[in-house]
Amino acid sequence: MMRMMQKFRLLMILMILLFILPLIVREVHFQHTMIMLVLFAGLGEAWNIITGFGGQTSFGHAAFFGIGAYTSTVLFHKFGISPWVGMLLGAVAATVVAVLVSYPCFRLKGHYFAIATLAVAEIIKQLFISWDYVEGATGISIPVVKDSFVAMQFHQSKIPYFVIAYLLFLISTIVAIVIEQNKMGYYLKALRESHEAAEALGINTTNYKLSAMAISAALTAVMGTVYAQYILYIDPFMVFGLDISMKIVLLTVLGGIGNIYGPIIGASILIPLSEYTRVSLGGTGKGIDLMIYGVLIVLIVCFEPKGIIGIVRTFRRRSVSYGKTAA
């Protein structure tokens, strides 16, 4: 119980720190970086539900991200419907697609499932590239209107975008915590450790995997809506791209997969690295962040597969052991 309280206290400190930093540091690029940080941390928490807890590695979460972005954008662009409504409808659409696609894919296991999710995401991207109704490969420029909460557009400051992204990140984190501490979380972890053993215990593995994927897809889709409204332009290559899926996967693995802190720590390293190398090096720096990140991932996988969280735990155990030996 005491350990749980300490964990909760540390998480609260991290959350408060993430919230107040953009309010204190008024530099525009820093605020942009913080928006992207909490956005991708929220995406990592959503991905953690199906992969970190359930052990079903998905390389296709960009599909749900793109569906969320396109649903709200098309509804606002063509019919003037508020992005908030589009956000909810996008979450529903992503959930439906997730269930329909995942049900047959869950018959596959391990890397076969991962490859299947990647293939599905690429198929959906190609469909949107060829779909004239959503402007195909050209993409959609979201109409600029005056500052409005209903239209989710704020031109005087980035803080409203940050607050919205932060609240959704908070919701994503709370959902992940509730699932982890609930019966569903224990069943998913049992399934992650051994699919056969979980079924032998009477766990309906298909239902729990579908539920986890549906929740993960819905949370990913709402983040897609915020991203679209923040950037004010989307195309299939931008929101359905493999780099979106890989960034979600890599930041979670770097921080610590299957752990609530993992996506937060991973995003706190990757996103500033990506944004500041892009700005400081310009076109010549394209991909430098991914190279550095790739090196970090290789080191993590070779020496501590549980990510930075695993390194911290190992260091703590050694410190305690050293203290007892010294005593």
C-alpha positions as CSV (number, residue, x, y, z in Angstrom):
1,M,0.0,0.0,0.0
2,M,2.8,2.4,0.9
3,R,4.6,1.6,-2.3
4,M,1.4,2.3,-4.3
5,M,1.0,5.7,-2.5
6,Q,4.6,6.6,-3.3
7,K,4.0,5.6,-7.0
8,F,0.9,7.7,-7.1
9,R,2.6,10.7,-5.5
10,L,5.5,10.6,-8.0
11,L,3.0,10.4,-10.9
12,M,1.1,13.5,-9.5
13,I,4.4,15.4,-9.3
14,L,5.2,14.5,-12.9
15,M,1.7,15.5,-14.0
16,I,1.8,18.9,-12.2
17,L,5.3,19.6,-13.6
18,L,4.2,18.8,-17.2
19,F,1.2,21.2,-16.7
20,I,3.0,24.2,-15.2
21,L,6.1,24.3,-17.5
22,P,4.4,25.8,-20.6
23,L,2.6,28.3,-18.3
24,I,5.9,29.5,-16.9
25,V,8.1,29.3,-20.0
26,R,6.3,31.5,-22.6
27,E,8.7,30.8,-25.5
28,V,6.5,29.7,-28.4
29,H,8.6,26.8,-29.6
30,F,8.9,25.4,-26.1
31,Q,5.1,25.5,-25.8
32,H,4.8,23.7,-29.2
33,T,7.2,21.0,-28.0
34,M,5.1,20.5,-24.8
35,I,1.9,20.2,-26.9
36,M,3.6,17.4,-28.9
37,L,5.1,15.9,-25.8
38,V,1.7,15.4,-24.0
39,L,0.0,14.4,-27.2
40,F,2.5,11.6,-27.9
41,A,2.6,10.6,-24.2
42,G,-1.2,10.1,-24.4
43,L,-0.8,8.1,-27.5
44,G,1.9,5.9,-25.8
45,E,-0.5,5.3,-22.8
46,A,-3.2,4.3,-25.2
47,W,-0.8,1.9,-27.1
48,N,0.3,0.5,-23.7
49,I,-3.2,-0.8,-23.0
50,I,-3.1,-3.3,-25.9
51,T,0.6,-4.0,-26.1
52,G,2.1,-3.2,-22.8
53,F,-0.6,-4.9,-20.8
54,G,-2.1,-7.3,-23.3
55,G,1.1,-8.3,-25.1
56,Q,-0.4,-7.8,-28.6
57,T,2.2,-5.7,-30.5
58,S,0.5,-3.2,-32.8
59,F,2.5,-1.4,-35.5
60,G,-0.7,0.1,-37.0
61,H,-2.0,2.6,-34.5
62,A,-1.5,5.4,-37.1
63,A,-4.6,4.0,-38.7
64,F,-6.7,5.0,-35.7
65,F,-4.9,8.3,-35.4
66,G,-5.6,9.1,-39.0
67,I,-9.3,8.1,-38.8
68,G,-9.8,10.4,-35.8
69,A,-8.0,13.3,-37.7
70,Y,-9.9,12.8,-40.9
71,T,-13.4,12.3,-39.3
72,S,-13.3,15.6,-37.5
73,T,-11.6,17.4,-40.4
74,V,-14.0,16.3,-43.1
75,L,-17.0,17.0,-40.9
76,F,-15.8,20.5,-40.1
77,H,-14.5,21.2,-43.7
78,K,-17.6,20.1,-45.6
79,F,-20.4,20.5,-43.1
80,G,-19.2,23.0,-40.5
81,I,-19.7,20.5,-37.7
82,S,-17.7,21.2,-34.5
83,P,-14.4,19.3,-34.1
84,W,-15.6,18.2,-30.7
85,V,-18.5,16.3,-32.3
86,G,-16.1,15.0,-34.9
87,M,-13.7,13.9,-32.2
88,L,-16.4,11.7,-30.6
89,L,-17.5,10.3,-34.0
90,G,-13.9,9.7,-35.0
91,A,-13.4,7.7,-31.7
92,V,-16.5,5.6,-32.6
93,A,-15.3,5.1,-36.2
94,A,-11.8,4.1,-35.0
95,T,-13.4,1.7,-32.4
96,V,-15.5,0.0,-35.1
97,V,-12.5,-0.4,-37.5
98,A,-10.4,-1.7,-34.6
99,V,-12.9,-4.4,-33.7
100,L,-13.6,-5.4,-37.3
101,V,-9.9,-5.6,-38.2
102,S,-8.6,-7.0,-34.9
103,Y,-11.1,-9.9,-34.7
104,P,-9.5,-11.9,-37.5
105,C,-6.0,-10.6,-36.8
106,F,-6.2,-11.9,-33.2
107,R,-6.0,-15.4,-34.7
108,L,-2.4,-14.6,-35.4
109,K,0.2,-14.5,-32.7
110,G,3.5,-12.7,-32.0
111,H,5.2,-11.1,-34.9
112,Y,2.5,-12.3,-37.4
113,F,0.0,-10.1,-35.6
114,A,2.4,-7.2,-35.6
115,I,2.9,-7.5,-39.3
116,A,-0.8,-7.8,-39.9
117,T,-1.5,-4.5,-38.0
118,L,1.2,-2.8,-40.1
119,A,-0.4,-4.1,-43.3
120,V,-3.8,-2.9,-42.3
121,A,-2.6,0.6,-41.5
122,E,-0.9,0.8,-44.9
123,I,-4.0,-0.4,-46.7
124,I,-6.1,2.2,-45.0
125,K,-3.5,4.9,-45.9
126,Q,-3.7,3.8,-49.6
127,L,-7.5,4.0,-49.5
128,F,-7.4,7.6,-48.2
129,I,-4.8,8.5,-50.8
130,S,-7.1,7.3,-53.6
131,W,-10.4,8.7,-52.1
132,D,-11.4,11.8,-53.9
133,Y,-14.1,12.8,-51.4
134,V,-11.4,13.5,-48.8
135,E,-9.1,15.2,-51.4
136,G,-6.9,12.1,-51.8
137,A,-3.1,12.7,-51.6
138,T,-3.5,16.5,-51.8
139,G,-4.8,16.6,-48.2
140,I,-7.2,19.0,-46.6
141,S,-6.6,22.5,-45.3
142,I,-8.9,23.2,-42.4
143,P,-10.8,26.5,-42.8
144,V,-9.4,29.1,-40.5
145,V,-12.0,30.9,-38.4
146,K,-11.8,33.3,-35.5
147,D,-10.7,32.1,-32.1
148,S,-13.4,29.7,-30.9
149,F,-13.7,26.9,-28.4
150,V,-16.4,25.3,-30.5
151,A,-14.2,25.3,-33.6
152,M,-11.2,24.3,-31.5
153,Q,-9.1,27.1,-33.0
154,F,-6.9,29.5,-31.0
155,H,-4.7,31.9,-32.9
156,Q,-3.5,34.2,-30.1
157,S,-1.8,31.6,-27.9
158,K,-0.8,28.0,-27.9
159,I,-1.8,27.5,-24.3
160,P,-5.5,26.5,-25.1
161,Y,-4.1,23.7,-27.4
162,F,-1.8,22.6,-24.7
163,V,-4.6,22.5,-22.1
164,I,-6.8,20.4,-24.4
165,A,-3.9,18.0,-25.3
166,Y,-2.9,17.8,-21.6
167,L,-6.5,16.9,-20.5
168,L,-6.7,14.2,-23.1
169,F,-3.3,12.8,-22.0
170,L,-4.6,12.9,-18.5
171,I,-7.7,10.9,-19.5
172,S,-5.6,8.4,-21.4
173,T,-3.3,8.0,-18.3
174,I,-6.2,7.6,-15.9
175,V,-7.9,5.0,-18.2
176,A,-4.6,3.1,-18.4
177,I,-4.3,3.2,-14.5
178,V,-7.9,2.0,-14.0
179,I,-7.4,-0.8,-16.4
180,E,-4.1,-1.9,-14.9
181,Q,-5.5,-1.9,-11.4
182,N,-8.8,-3.7,-12.4
183,K,-9.7,-7.2,-13.3
184,M,-9.2,-6.4,-17.0
185,G,-5.6,-5.4,-16.4
186,Y,-4.8,-8.7,-14.5
187,Y,-6.4,-10.7,-17.3
188,L,-4.5,-8.9,-20.0
189,K,-1.2,-9.4,-18.2
190,A,-2.0,-13.1,-17.7
191,L,-2.7,-13.2,-21.5
192,R,0.6,-11.4,-22.2
193,E,2.6,-13.9,-20.2
194,S,0.9,-17.0,-21.7
195,H,-2.1,-17.1,-24.0
196,E,-2.6,-20.8,-23.5
197,A,-2.4,-20.5,-19.7
198,A,-4.9,-17.6,-19.7
199,E,-7.4,-19.6,-21.7
200,A,-6.8,-22.6,-19.4
201,L,-7.8,-20.4,-16.4
202,G,-11.1,-19.6,-18.2
203,I,-10.3,-16.1,-19.4
204,N,-12.1,-15.2,-22.6
205,T,-9.0,-13.9,-24.3
206,T,-10.7,-12.8,-27.5
207,N,-13.2,-10.5,-25.7
208,Y,-10.5,-8.9,-23.5
209,K,-8.2,-8.3,-26.4
210,L,-11.0,-6.8,-28.5
211,S,-12.0,-4.6,-25.5
212,A,-8.4,-3.4,-25.0
213,M,-7.9,-2.7,-28.7
214,A,-11.2,-0.8,-28.9
215,I,-10.3,1.4,-25.9
216,S,-6.8,2.0,-27.3
217,A,-8.1,2.9,-30.7
218,A,-10.7,5.4,-29.3
219,L,-8.1,7.2,-27.2
220,T,-5.7,7.3,-30.2
221,A,-8.4,8.7,-32.5
222,V,-9.2,11.7,-30.2
223,M,-5.5,12.6,-30.1
224,G,-5.7,12.6,-33.9
225,T,-8.5,15.2,-33.8
226,V,-6.4,17.5,-31.6
227,Y,-3.4,17.1,-33.9
228,A,-5.4,18.0,-37.0
229,Q,-6.9,21.1,-35.4
230,Y,-3.6,22.2,-34.1
231,I,-1.7,21.8,-37.4
232,L,-4.8,22.9,-39.5
233,Y,-3.7,20.7,-42.4
234,I,-3.7,16.9,-42.9
235,D,-2.9,14.5,-45.6
236,P,-2.7,10.6,-45.6
237,F,1.1,10.6,-45.5
238,M,1.1,12.9,-42.4
239,V,-1.5,11.1,-40.2
240,F,-1.4,7.5,-41.5
241,G,2.4,7.4,-41.9
242,L,4.5,4.6,-40.5
243,D,6.5,7.2,-38.6
244,I,3.5,8.0,-36.3
245,S,3.2,4.3,-35.3
246,M,6.9,3.9,-34.9
247,K,7.2,7.0,-32.7
248,I,4.4,5.7,-30.4
249,V,6.1,2.3,-30.2
250,L,9.6,3.5,-29.7
251,L,9.0,6.1,-27.1
252,T,7.0,3.6,-25.0
253,V,9.7,0.9,-25.4
254,L,12.4,3.5,-24.4
255,G,10.6,4.6,-21.3
256,G,9.4,1.2,-20.3
257,I,6.7,-0.9,-21.9
258,G,3.8,-2.1,-19.7
259,N,4.4,0.7,-17.2
260,I,2.4,3.9,-16.7
261,Y,5.6,6.0,-16.5
262,G,7.0,4.5,-19.7
263,P,5.3,6.7,-22.3
264,I,5.8,9.9,-20.2
265,I,9.5,9.3,-19.8
266,G,9.9,8.2,-23.4
267,A,8.0,11.2,-24.8
268,S,10.0,13.5,-22.5
269,I,13.2,12.3,-24.3
270,L,12.1,11.7,-27.8
271,I,9.8,14.7,-28.6
272,P,12.2,17.5,-27.4
273,L,15.0,15.7,-29.2
274,S,13.0,15.5,-32.4
275,E,11.7,19.1,-32.3
276,Y,14.9,20.8,-31.3
277,T,17.1,18.9,-33.8
278,R,14.6,19.7,-36.5
279,V,14.7,23.5,-35.7
280,S,18.4,23.8,-35.0
281,L,19.6,21.7,-37.9
282,G,16.8,22.5,-40.4
283,G,16.7,20.3,-43.5
284,T,20.1,18.9,-42.8
285,G,19.0,17.5,-39.5
286,K,16.1,15.4,-40.8
287,G,16.3,12.0,-39.3
288,I,19.1,12.9,-36.8
289,D,16.7,12.5,-33.9
290,L,15.6,9.0,-35.2
291,M,19.3,8.0,-35.5
292,I,20.0,9.0,-31.9
293,Y,16.8,7.4,-30.8
294,G,17.7,4.2,-32.7
295,V,21.0,4.0,-30.8
296,L,19.2,4.5,-27.5
297,I,16.7,1.7,-28.4
298,V,19.6,-0.7,-29.3
299,L,21.3,0.0,-26.0
300,I,18.1,-0.4,-24.0
301,V,17.2,-3.7,-25.8
302,C,20.7,-5.1,-25.3
303,F,21.2,-4.1,-21.7
304,E,17.8,-3.4,-20.2
305,P,14.7,-4.6,-22.2
306,K,12.4,-3.0,-19.6
307,G,13.5,0.5,-20.7
308,I,14.6,3.4,-18.5
309,I,12.1,2.2,-15.8
310,G,14.0,-1.0,-15.7
311,I,17.4,0.8,-15.3
312,V,16.0,2.9,-12.4
313,R,14.7,-0.2,-10.7
314,T,18.0,-2.1,-11.1
315,F,19.9,0.9,-9.8
316,R,17.5,1.1,-6.8
317,R,17.9,-2.6,-6.0
318,R,21.7,-2.3,-6.2
319,S,21.6,0.8,-3.9
320,V,19.5,-1.1,-1.3
321,S,21.7,-4.2,-1.5
322,Y,24.8,-2.0,-1.1
323,G,23.2,-0.2,1.9
324,K,22.4,-3.5,3.6
325,T,25.9,-4.9,2.9
326,A,27.5,-1.7,4.3
327,A,25.4,-1.9,7.4
